[in-house]
Amino acid sequence: MWTKASLSARISGNTLVRYALAGAVTLIALLVCRLLSPFVGDNAPYVLLFPAVAFSAWYCGVWPSAFTIVLALVGVKYWFIPPTHSLRIPNTGESIGILIFLFSASVVVAMGASRRRDNERLWKAQGALEDRVQERTTELDTVNKSLRELSARLLQLQDDERRRIARELHDSVGQMLAALTMNLSAVRADIARLAKTATALADSEGLVQEMSQEVRTISHLLHPPLLDEAGLPSALRWYVDGFAQRSKIKVDLDLPGDFGRLSPELETAIFRVVQECLTNVHRHSGSSTAQIRLRHRDGQVLVDVEDKGKGIPPEKLDAMTSAGTPGVGIRGMRERLRQLGGALEIESNGMGTVVQARLPVPETSPTPDSRS
């Protein structure tokens, strides 16, 4: 449906249309006057023609309105006055009627012109406002794109830093601890006759070995070498076995034997999602079991992590699934998946929690050689 503003804008764009519309409205008004003149008398034309003048002043402009007034006066003179009297001088009553009609029509035309000028200013202001909104929208899109690129870069830098720290721990601290272990073993052999000293040295050696094992574990948890060397399936099996031993939680890993290799970004993202989910199961769920399922389906990788714990409170679950403020781990998983075109869904009914991650898989997956 057209509004008054849109109708006036369409008419104002074409001069010929404005004059044609003004003439058509005037002729229709004259025809109506002709049909009603037997019932309302000779003074009806001026009254019935006034709406035509108002319409022309409102929608067509000043000069089309003047054309309407002239056409209306000519029509009244040569259509409603009998031919024998059409050339006579109007009497006083007719002259007053014509003057009143001209004066009223002039007032309406002036009001219509003022209204059209105001509308034109409003249209220009609206156009300028729409241009500014479009500019701000473009700027906002650019800022959002920059933020997404920054988030992706930060995640990449985080993974690179984890790799570096893991290598430093393994290559530097690990080697020094191994050398210290050998030195302590040699000293213990030399002073075996000193029972107390030997016992203390044995305890120290055991502590160093535990420290060495702990450093190795932390290094692998930060970034498992298996993830780069053997791929996601091997890294997940290693991590799940170690997690089950440390947490005493029975974890069932359902992973197809022909799962294959993915890109480094996808494998890192899936490993971090599983790592974060199992950490949450251990810290919050109270469940004694957990199940992990990985599947290829319709060009996507589906990762499901399920537990049988106490679940997530409804208010906290609403905050996670809406635009609320979930925990740092959940935000990190969502952002990591979003950067790769994936999504994260969380379901909890008070009898357990299911976390599902979906990631699109490119048509061509990298081979192990291409990752070296």
Order of alpha helices (4+ residues) and beta strands (2+ residues): alpha-alpha-alpha-alpha-alpha-alpha-alpha-alpha-alpha-beta-alpha-beta-beta-alpha-alpha-beta-beta
